Amino acid sequence: QVQLVESGGGLVQAGDSLRLSCAASGRTTSSYSMGWFRQAPGKERGFVAAISSGGRNTNYANSVKGRFTISRDNAKNTVYLQMNSLKPEDTAVYYCAATWRYMLPTTTTGTYDFWGQGTQVTVSS
């Protein structure tokens, strides 16, 4: 099994940058597709970004294209989400997820098997 722990969240101003990390323990993450999702109060958990097991293929939600970058370092069993030009609309709890069933960067919550506890990101105007 895999355990995921997110870190790097916090309170920032609009236009600032933030880098989230997701550290995995247990099995190596090299054989897993990884994703980032977020959930704001009163809203459903939504897709943000995903990366294939090999790290060569990525997928992004339209709302974050050009601003966010997902990457992974399999040697460190860590996935990152670099967030630039943050907006108040980005405020949410961000979750890291992994799936062993799909090697492609999938975009739906139902395709992921392992989830972290989440890290809060708050962007003030």
Order of alpha helices (4+ residues) and beta strands (2+ residues): beta-beta-beta-beta-beta-beta-beta-beta-beta-beta-beta
